Amino acid sequence: MSSNSTNNGIGSTPAQRHYISHEQAQAVLQAAKANAEKASVPQNIAVVDPSGLLVAFLRMDNAYPGSIDISIKKARTCVLFNGITSAALFDGSQPGQALYGE
C-alpha cells in the first residue's frame, strides 16, 4: 500500500484532519450571507467537509439558479486542491505555467 492511500499527499492522515460541524457550517453560511448582503449581490453558498462533501448550502433570494451547481463544485475544488483559490488555479493553468496540460 502506498503512502498516498493513507494520507492526502501532504502528510495528513484521516485521523489528523478536522471536520466541520453543523454549527460551524451554519456560522460560515451566516458570515458569507452577511458579506453578500453588504455587497448587494445574492449568492449561492456551499460549505463542504475536508472530503469535499456538502455539509451546508444556502441559496439567497434572487441568487442565480445556474450558479447552484457551480458554488458546490467550486467549494469541492478548493478542498481537493488544498485551499488553492480558483484564481491561482487559473493562473497556474496558463501556457508556460506549472499546471498547463496536466
N, C-alpha and C positions, 0 to 999 in steps of 0.2 A: 504494500500500500504506500503510495507516495505521500509526501508531507502535505501537498495541496489538497488531498482528500480529507484531511483533518483540520485544516485551517483555511483562512481566506486568502492566502498568498502573501499576506503582510504580517503574519505571525500571531494573529489572534485565533484561539480555538473557540468552539461554541460556548464553552463554559466562561470564557473571558468577555464575551460580547454582552452589551447591555440591551435590554428590551424596553420598549416604550409602553408604559401602562395606559389604560384607558383615560385616566385623569390627566396624564401628561399630554396625550394626544389631543384631548379637549382644550387644554391650555394653549397648545400650538395653534389649533384652529381659531381660537378666540383672538390670539395675537395677530395671526395672519389676516383675519377678518377686519380687525381694527386698522391695520396698515392699508388694506384695500379700501376701506371706507374713507380713510384720511386722504387717499389719492383719488377718491371718487371713481374707482374702477372695480366693478363687481368681478369676483374671481371664483374659480373652482379650485378648492384647496384640498390636497391629498396628503395624508400622513401615512408613512409606511414604516414597518419594522426593519431591523437590520438585514432581513432576508429579502426585502423589497415587497413584502405582502402588505396589503392595505389594512390599516388599523382604524383610520377615521377619514371621513370625507365630508366636505361642505360645499354645496352649490349655492352661492349667494343669489339673491333675487336679481334677475336680469343678466346673469353671467352667461356667456355664450355656451350653448349646449355642445357645440363642436369641440370645446376645449375640456370637456369632462374627461375623455379618454387621454387626451394629451397631458393633463395635470397628473393623472395617476402614473402614466408612463414616465413622465419627467422625474417624479419623485423616486420611482423604482430605479431609473437610470443613475440618479445621484448616488443611491446606495450601492449599486453594482459597480460603480466606478470610484468607490471610496470617497465620496464627497466632492469630486471634481465638478465644477459648475458646467452648465451647458455651454457657456461662452468659452471656457477653457477647452472643452472637447471640440468645439467648432474650430477654434484657433489651431489646435493640435492636429486636426484632420485636413488641413490645407496642404496643397502641394509643397513638398520640401520639408514638411514637419513630421514629427515622430509617429503620429497615428495615421498618416496618409497611406492608404492602401491596405491597412491592417484588417 
